[in-house]
């Protein structure tokens, strides 16, 4: 039996165990104590206690409790029935041996002052079988004056079990109450967090509130919100990291997810991660940035099938986070991802609205002017507000598919070298492929692109953006941006350039149409003036020819007739005069015929276009000593008078230009019927010219030929290079055939 609790209380003077004594009474002779007599096998008549003692023993023996009396030598002088039933016969055995199974006095027995001081003590005994007793020690004295101790043990096993059950129930109730209180506090905190998260759609405010509410629900050293971007994890917001500005910037820019295998695996599996102790974690985790970091818990934020990012909590104590911390963080993350997605959608919608407003303003700005140069300069100016570039250029395709730089921004020396100059596409297949495919090219780092290095190995360009200008499903030019150093262009930069280039392409096309219309109007005005001039020149030419040749011939004829009239009596003179008059008439007729042919060849009306051109080529060859050949194939029958006249005048003007300007040694004319169209080619091997520079040079021959070809519903093209000859190609529909002409 072991002691559980000891209490000592004073119980007054010690009780006398024996016959009463008082004044006038003599003490009786020494006798064995009543206890000794009772403990023997049977009392004698001399040892038999008095009636009072007998009644006391009988009362103690019948008590349902342990009752025994022990002497100072720890011998038991009296033991009741309940004691004997539990411990056996106490005869000759000390209490510590019988009750405590010890060889010497126990601490309880030796530490009592009941014998010496007469104090009453109280404590509890618990036996090995689980029975518990409440014990009381009372001091007693024999009649002879010897000190004794009466010990009373009341069975309190049922009460102790009831108290233990009650204490357990109270502990469970307290635990349930504490859990309910914590759960209620968590629910209230989570509700407040949800309200706080959904009270704002501002991206920064949402992330800050996520961290603040997380730390209120799960207090720890630090909290972070990490978002995924491609294969990188970026620090969006943080609380309590206490790291350097350089490390913070690096994490904000993005850390490869592969550099954190444990985190990468958790995110790929869409599961939470808890590391109770980094020091005991199987995978090595670097703590150079956060040397205090000891434990981590992280929960992925998943929206549908999309992995948005994760919330991570950090602590400086091993085992700081529990399973309950993880459960609460998971519950919180499910609401946080909704708030993040709402903020993202709002931000995307707001950004889309701002972009739409900006693009609308940019469209108005680009369409404000119909001057091509102003449109291109405006495009580069607008791009400076959105895309940080060092060199920008806009190039347009010409009629002969040459790419010419029309606007440029950048270093003055480079602008001076490239502005208004054609780009050598054969030497730069990168641009040729870009224009052919009509797809944008984005090179964040040109040093890592083999195709770029093959085209421009010595360039200092760090990053490149090339976007085609497409209008009416046709590439009309190219917008190029370059960065010479610093960070490369981003996907957002490419989006802006493509969007603005699409708007600019329409504005460029409108400006080109306006410029073409203006040039056409100017050409028409020049042609109209030239037509008047040509008509006047023709009139002067005809008047001069008639006056100088026909007039003189007629005057000579009149004089000869008058002389012949005077010589009418002389037959020989008349005959000679008649012969001279015939020569004058023949010369006059020849001159009139030549004049008529120059105005319009009769063969064009009688034998058709091919014969008229063949006659004209032979005449030019004979007069100028220059081989002019004609090759016609597939043309049968006659064309309309309008078509034959227009084509004849076009070839006539082309041959005239070749003879006057090209310094050619050979000219070829080809007429073919190809796929239902009449194709006319006039080609020389002369010195050539730049067709782009001929528009403003006052050369009206090309404009007149173009007008005639387009008047027939056809096309007119000029291909010419310096010192490489000139080719003029005319194509007109073969729908002008006139089968009724003979």
Secondary structure, 3 states (H helix, E strand, C coil): CEEEEEEEECCCCCEEECCCCCCCCCCCCCCCCHHHHHHCCCCCCCCCCCHHHHHHHHHHHHCCCEEEEEECCCEEEEECHHHHHHHCCCCCCEHHHHCCCCCCCCHHHHCCCHHHHCCEEEEEEECCCCCEEEEEEEEEEECCCCEEEEEEEEECHHHHHHHHHHHHHHHHHHHHHHHHHHHHHHHHHHHHHHHHHCCCCCHHHHHHHHHHHHHHHCCCCEEEEEEEECCEEEEEEEECCCCCHHHHHHHHHCEEHHHCHHHHHHHHCCCCEEECCHHHCCCCCCCCCCCCCCEEEEEEEEECCEEEEEEEEEECCCCCCCHHHHHHHHHHHHHHHHHHHHHHHHHHHHHHHHHHHHHHHHHHHHHCCCCHHHHHHHHHHHHHCCCCCCEEEEEEECCCCCEEEEEEECCHHHHHHHCCCEECCCCCHHHHHHHHHCCCEEECCHHHCHHHHHHCCCCCCCEEEEEEEEECCEEEEEEEEEECCCCCCCHHHHHHHHHHHHHHHHHHHHHHHHHHHHHHHHHHHHHHHHHHHHHHHHHHHHHHHHHHHHHHHHHHHHHHHHHHHHCCCCHHHHHHHHHHHHHHHHHHHHHHHHHHHHHCCHHHHHCCHHHHHHHHHHHHHHHHCCEEEEEEECCCCCECHHHHHHHHHHHHHHHHHHHHHHCCCEEEEEEEEECCEEEEEEEECCCCCCHHHCCCCCCHHHHHHHHHHHHCCCEEEEEECCCCCEEEEEEEECCCECCCCC
